[in-house]
Amino acid sequence: MTPHEVFDRAIALLLDHDMVGFAGLWAVDGTMEFPFAAPGGVRRLDGRAAVANYLRDYTSLVDVRSVPESVVHTTGDPEVIIAEFAAEGVAVATGQPYRMPYVAVIRVRDGEIVSYRDYWNLAVAGDAFTGFAA
């Protein structure tokens, strides 16, 4: 799969609430990073197993119902895309609406994510969640 196809698959799995499948898109030694994580929050996950463990309770936190905006930018590197998208749904614990814009820099090699840098805003999430930490 191309990087764009992997991103499209990731969005489909997210909307299906299939976090096992979502984490399965990572290479065994792939990474996920959160450059804007809160102090003391998770900043980097090393390996598919770490990504899967981190995401295992995701659907109990947020019920993503749509991705109304999505733009994928190609780069000079055929392995790298930059995805701008928004996810909408409900924060499960509070019932509050959830709308989060994201920018992700994704490197895909041999059809697997080897690097995913997730730029999202903790302040935006704080309005919907109680006790949530990135």
MOKA-V886409 format. One record per pair of residues at least 12 apart in sequence whose ideal C-beta (glycine too) atoms are under 10 Angstrom apart, sorted by the first residue. I is the first residue (numbers start at 1). GAP is how many residues later the second one is. If there is no record, write none. Layout:
# MOKA-V886409
I;GAP / I;GAP
This chain:
# MOKA-V886409
1;24 / 1;107 / 1;109 / 1;110 / 1;111 / 2;72 / 2;76 / 2;77 / 2;79 / 2;106 / 2;109 / 3;69 / 3;71 / 3;72 / 3;74 / 3;75 / 3;76 / 3;77 / 3;78 / 3;79 / 3;80 / 3;103 / 3;104 / 3;105 / 3;106 / 3;108 / 3;110 / 4;68 / 4;69 / 4;70 / 4;77 / 4;79 / 4;102 / 4;104 / 5;103 / 5;106 / 6;19 / 6;20 / 6;75 / 6;100 / 6;102 / 6;105 / 6;106 / 6;107 / 6;110 / 7;18 / 7;63 / 7;65 / 7;74 / 7;75 / 7;76 / 7;78 / 7;97 / 7;99 / 7;101 / 7;106 / 7;109 / 8;62 / 8;64 / 8;75 / 9;12 / 9;13 / 9;15 / 9;16 / 9;102 / 10;12 / 10;13 / 10;15 / 10;16 / 10;73 / 10;75 / 10;94 / 10;96 / 10;103 / 10;106 / 11;53 / 11;56 / 11;59 / 11;72 / 11;74 / 11;76 / 12;55 / 13;12 / 14;41 / 14;44 / 14;45 / 14;48 / 14;50 / 14;53 / 14;71 / 14;73 / 14;75 / 15;49 / 15;50 / 15;51 / 15;52 / 15;72 / 15;74 / 16;48 / 17;41 / 17;42 / 17;45 / 17;46 / 17;47 / 17;48 / 17;72 / 18;41 / 19;32 / 19;33 / 19;35 / 19;36 / 19;37 / 19;38 / 19;39 / 19;40 / 20;32 / 20;35 / 20;36 / 22;29 / 22;30 / 22;33 / 22;36 / 22;91 / 23;22 / 23;25 / 23;26 / 23;27 / 23;28 / 23;29 / 23;30 / 23;31 / 23;32 / 23;33 / 23;35 / 23;90 / 24;24 / 24;27 / 24;28 / 24;88 / 24;89 / 25;23 / 25;26 / 25;81 / 25;83 / 25;86 / 25;87 / 25;88 / 25;91 / 26;19 / 26;21 / 26;22 / 26;23 / 26;24 / 26;25 / 26;26 / 26;86 / 26;87 / 26;88 / 26;89 / 26;90 / 27;20 / 27;21 / 27;24 / 27;80 / 27;81 / 27;82 / 27;83 / 27;84 / 27;85 / 27;86 / 27;87 / 27;88 / 28;19 / 28;20 / 28;21 / 28;84 / 28;86 / 29;17 / 29;18 / 29;19 / 29;83 / 29;85 / 30;15 / 30;16 / 30;17 / 30;18 / 30;20 / 30;21 / 30;77 / 30;78 / 30;79 / 30;82 / 30;83 / 30;84 / 30;85 / 30;86 / 31;13 / 31;14 / 31;15 / 31;16 / 31;17 / 31;19 / 31;20 / 31;76 / 31;82 / 31;83 / 31;84 / 31;85 / 31;86 / 32;12 / 32;13 / 32;14 / 32;15 / 32;16 / 32;18 / 32;19 / 32;22 / 32;23 / 32;72 / 32;74 / 32;81 / 32;83 / 32;84 / 32;85 / 32;86 / 33;12 / 33;13 / 33;72 / 33;82 / 33;83 / 33;84 / 33;85 / 33;86 / 34;20 / 34;82 / 34;83 / 34;84 / 34;85 / 34;86 / 34;88 / 34;100 / 35;70 / 35;82 / 35;83 / 35;84 / 35;85 / 36;81 / 36;82 / 36;83 / 36;84 / 36;85 / 36;86 / 36;87 / 36;98 / 37;81 / 37;83 / 37;85 / 37;96 / 37;97 / 38;84 / 38;85 / 38;87 / 38;88 / 38;94 / 38;95 / 38;96 / 39;83 / 39;94 / 40;93 / 40;94 / 41;81 / 41;91 / 41;92 / 41;93 / 42;12 / 42;91 / 42;92 / 43;91 / 44;73 / 45;71 / 48;64 / 48;65 / 51;62 / 51;65 / 54;80 / 58;34 / 59;30 / 59;33 / 60;32 / 60;33 / 61;30 / 61;31 / 61;32 / 61;37 / 61;64 / 61;67 / 61;68 / 61;70 / 61;71 / 62;25 / 62;26 / 62;27 / 62;28 / 62;29 / 62;30 / 62;31 / 62;36 / 62;38 / 62;63 / 62;66 / 62;67 / 62;70 / 63;25 / 63;26 / 63;27 / 63;28 / 63;29 / 63;32 / 63;35 / 64;23 / 64;24 / 64;25 / 64;26 / 64;34 / 64;36 / 65;22 / 65;23 / 65;24 / 65;25 / 65;32 / 65;33 / 66;20 / 66;21 / 66;22 / 66;23 / 66;33 / 67;18 / 67;19 / 67;20 / 67;21 / 67;22 / 67;35 / 68;17 / 68;18 / 68;19 / 68;20 / 68;31 / 69;15 / 69;16 / 69;17 / 69;18 / 69;19 / 69;30 / 69;32 / 69;33 / 70;13 / 70;14 / 70;15 / 70;16 / 70;17 / 70;32 / 71;12 / 71;13 / 71;14 / 71;32 / 72;12 / 72;13 / 72;32 / 72;34 / 73;30 / 73;32 / 75;30 / 75;32 / 77;30 / 78;30 / 78;31 / 79;27 / 79;28 / 79;29 / 79;30 / 79;31 / 79;35 / 79;36 / 80;25 / 80;26 / 80;27 / 80;28 / 80;29 / 80;35 / 81;23 / 81;24 / 81;25 / 81;26 / 81;27 / 82;21 / 82;22 / 82;23 / 82;24 / 82;35 / 82;37 / 83;19 / 83;20 / 83;21 / 83;22 / 83;23 / 83;33 / 83;35 / 84;17 / 84;18 / 84;19 / 84;20 / 84;35 / 85;15 / 85;16 / 85;17 / 85;18 / 85;19 / 86;13 / 86;14 / 86;15 / 86;16 / 87;12 / 87;13 / 87;14 / 87;15 / 87;33 / 88;12 / 89;39 / 90;38 / 91;34 / 91;36 / 91;37 / 91;38 / 91;39 / 91;41 / 92;36 / 92;37 / 93;35 / 93;36 / 93;37 / 93;38 / 93;39 / 94;33 / 94;34 / 94;35 / 94;36 / 94;37 / 94;38 / 95;33 / 96;31 / 96;32 / 96;33 / 96;34 / 97;30 / 97;31 / 98;26 / 98;27 / 98;29 / 98;30 / 98;31 / 99;25 / 99;26 / 99;28 / 99;29 / 100;20 / 100;21 / 100;22 / 100;24 / 100;25 / 100;28 / 101;18 / 101;19 / 101;20 / 101;23 / 102;16 / 102;17 / 102;18 / 102;19 / 103;14 / 103;15 / 103;16 / 103;17 / 103;18 / 104;12 / 104;13 / 104;14 / 104;15 / 104;16 / 105;12 / 105;13 / 105;14 / 106;12 / 118;16 / 120;14 / 121;13 / 122;12
